[in-house]
Amino acid sequence: MKELIEWIAVSLVDHPDQVTVTERKTEERVVYELSVAKEDLGKVIGRQGRIAKAIRTVVNVAHGKEKRRVWVEIK
């Protein structure tokens, strides 16, 4: 899953070397923290959050039917 988020983010930004994805697991959810360069933040979020919402949708679909929920935070 980390690789999927990283691949999507790298394809969107101008500074792909500054893209990092970290994973935190709890009993209820898995949280992926996506960090990008300050200049690329708007490209990852998109107008009115459309790209961020699309990334979250793709990750949820790829996650499947596991019991834990998935959340993507953009930092």
N, C-alpha and C positions, 0 to 999 in steps of 0.2 A: 504494500500500500504506500509506503514511504516513497518508493521508486516512482510510482504513478504520479503522486503529487509533485515530486521533484521534476519529473519529465514535463508535466503540464506547465509548471512555473518557468522552467528554463526556456521553453519555447515561446513564452510571452515577454520576457524581460530583455533589457539591453545589457545587463551585467549578470550573465548566468553563473559566473564564478562566486557570486555572493548569495546564491540561493542555498538555504539550509532547511532541512525538515527534521524535527525531533518528535519523538513519540512518547506519550505518557499513558499508562494504563491504570485504570481503577476498576473496581468491581462492576460498575455500571456502564462505563464508557471508555473509549479510546480517543485521546486528544492528540491531534497532529498540529504542531506549531510550525507555520511556514514563515520564514524570515527572508526578506529580500532587501535590496538596496533602497535607500530612501527615495531615489529618483524613480524607481520602478514600482513603487507602492500603488500608484494610480492605475498602472497597467494590469496589476493583479486583481485589484478590486473592481475596476470598470465603472462605467456610468451607472449610478444608482445601485451599485453592488451586483450588477448582472453577472460579471465574470466570476466573482467570488461565489455567488449562488450556484453557478454552473459547475464550478470545481467541487463544491460540497455535494451537489447532486450526483456527479460522476463517482465520487468517492463512496457515497452511500450505496449506490447501485453495485459498485465493484466489491463492496464489503460483504454483500450477501445477507444471509439470514442468521447471522450470529446473534447471540443474545445481547451483546454489548452494543451501545449506540456509538456512532462515530461523529466526531466534531473536528472541523478544521478551523484553526485560529490563524489569522494573518497578522504578523507583527512587523 
